[in-house]
Amino acid sequence: MFVVHDLVADAAGFATNTSVGVRALSAIDGTGLPSDHPVLNRLQNTYRSIPGEIL
């Protein structure tokens, strides 16, 4: 189990799913997080580079 204190020590936070890809979190429980971290940019670009599948 994580608590906000554990997360604040990290550089950035994100949420992901199949609909929106990788979305930066600006805060967790009112604790601000950077939304322009290079790791987030890399994750977003990598996610966008994955070819979609025809259903």
C-alpha positions as protocol buffer text, in pm:
chain_id: "A"
residue {
  index: 1
  type: MET
  ca { x: 0 y: 0 z: 0 }
}
residue {
  index: 2
  type: PHE
  ca { x: 126 y: 346 z: -91 }
}
residue {
  index: 3
  type: VAL
  ca { x: 62 y: 665 z: 97 }
}
residue {
  index: 4
  type: VAL
  ca { x: 91 y: 1016 z: -48 }
}
residue {
  index: 5
  type: HIS
  ca { x: 421 y: 1070 z: 135 }
}
residue {
  index: 6
  type: ASP
  ca { x: 575 y: 780 z: -60 }
}
residue {
  index: 7
  type: LEU
  ca { x: 450 y: 921 z: -390 }
}
residue {
  index: 8
  type: VAL
  ca { x: 571 y: 1276 z: -329 }
}
residue {
  index: 9
  type: ALA
  ca { x: 929 y: 1152 z: -322 }
}
residue {
  index: 10
  type: ASP
  ca { x: 889 y: 1049 z: -686 }
}
residue {
  index: 11
  type: ALA
  ca { x: 949 y: 1291 z: -971 }
}
residue {
  index: 12
  type: ALA
  ca { x: 607 y: 1263 z: -1137 }
}
residue {
  index: 13
  type: GLY
  ca { x: 282 y: 1070 z: -1143 }
}
residue {
  index: 14
  type: PHE
  ca { x: 66 y: 937 z: -1423 }
}
residue {
  index: 15
  type: ALA
  ca { x: -247 y: 740 z: -1497 }
}
residue {
  index: 16
  type: THR
  ca { x: -297 y: 522 z: -1802 }
}
residue {
  index: 17
  type: ASN
  ca { x: -565 y: 324 z: -1979 }
}
residue {
  index: 18
  type: THR
  ca { x: -651 y: 215 z: -2331 }
}
residue {
  index: 19
  type: SER
  ca { x: -866 y: 521 z: -2403 }
}
residue {
  index: 20
  type: VAL
  ca { x: -642 y: 813 z: -2309 }
}
residue {
  index: 21
  type: GLY
  ca { x: -293 y: 667 z: -2310 }
}
residue {
  index: 22
  type: VAL
  ca { x: -59 y: 820 z: -2052 }
}
residue {
  index: 23
  type: ARG
  ca { x: -197 y: 1121 z: -1864 }
}
residue {
  index: 24
  type: ALA
  ca { x: 12 y: 1325 z: -1621 }
}
residue {
  index: 25
  type: LEU
  ca { x: -126 y: 1374 z: -1272 }
}
residue {
  index: 26
  type: SER
  ca { x: -90 y: 1732 z: -1147 }
}
residue {
  index: 27
  type: ALA
  ca { x: -163 y: 1640 z: -785 }
}
residue {
  index: 28
  type: ILE
  ca { x: -250 y: 1352 z: -554 }
}
residue {
  index: 29
  type: ASP
  ca { x: -459 y: 1438 z: -248 }
}
residue {
  index: 30
  type: GLY
  ca { x: -367 y: 1805 z: -292 }
}
residue {
  index: 31
  type: THR
  ca { x: 8 y: 1741 z: -316 }
}
residue {
  index: 32
  type: GLY
  ca { x: 139 y: 1893 z: -639 }
}
residue {
  index: 33
  type: LEU
  ca { x: 337 y: 1695 z: -894 }
}
residue {
  index: 34
  type: PRO
  ca { x: 516 y: 1825 z: -1207 }
}
residue {
  index: 35
  type: SER
  ca { x: 325 y: 1755 z: -1527 }
}
residue {
  index: 36
  type: ASP
  ca { x: 613 y: 1832 z: -1763 }
}
residue {
  index: 37
  type: HIS
  ca { x: 872 y: 1578 z: -1645 }
}
residue {
  index: 38
  type: PRO
  ca { x: 1084 y: 1422 z: -1926 }
}
residue {
  index: 39
  type: VAL
  ca { x: 985 y: 1072 z: -1814 }
}
residue {
  index: 40
  type: LEU
  ca { x: 619 y: 1157 z: -1877 }
}
residue {
  index: 41
  type: ASN
  ca { x: 704 y: 1287 z: -2224 }
}
residue {
  index: 42
  type: ARG
  ca { x: 892 y: 967 z: -2301 }
}
residue {
  index: 43
  type: LEU
  ca { x: 605 y: 747 z: -2178 }
}
residue {
  index: 44
  type: GLN
  ca { x: 350 y: 948 z: -2380 }
}
residue {
  index: 45
  type: ASN
  ca { x: 561 y: 933 z: -2697 }
}
residue {
  index: 46
  type: THR
  ca { x: 625 y: 562 z: -2656 }
}
residue {
  index: 47
  type: TYR
  ca { x: 255 y: 493 z: -2603 }
}
residue {
  index: 48
  type: ARG
  ca { x: 164 y: 693 z: -2916 }
}
residue {
  index: 49
  type: SER
  ca { x: 419 y: 499 z: -3121 }
}
residue {
  index: 50
  type: ILE
  ca { x: 245 y: 164 z: -3057 }
}
residue {
  index: 51
  type: PRO
  ca { x: 42 y: 76 z: -3367 }
}
residue {
  index: 52
  type: GLY
  ca { x: -329 y: 33 z: -3313 }
}
residue {
  index: 53
  type: GLU
  ca { x: -509 y: -291 z: -3385 }
}
residue {
  index: 54
  type: ILE
  ca { x: -807 y: -335 z: -3614 }
}
residue {
  index: 55
  type: LEU
  ca { x: -1097 y: -477 z: -3420 }
}
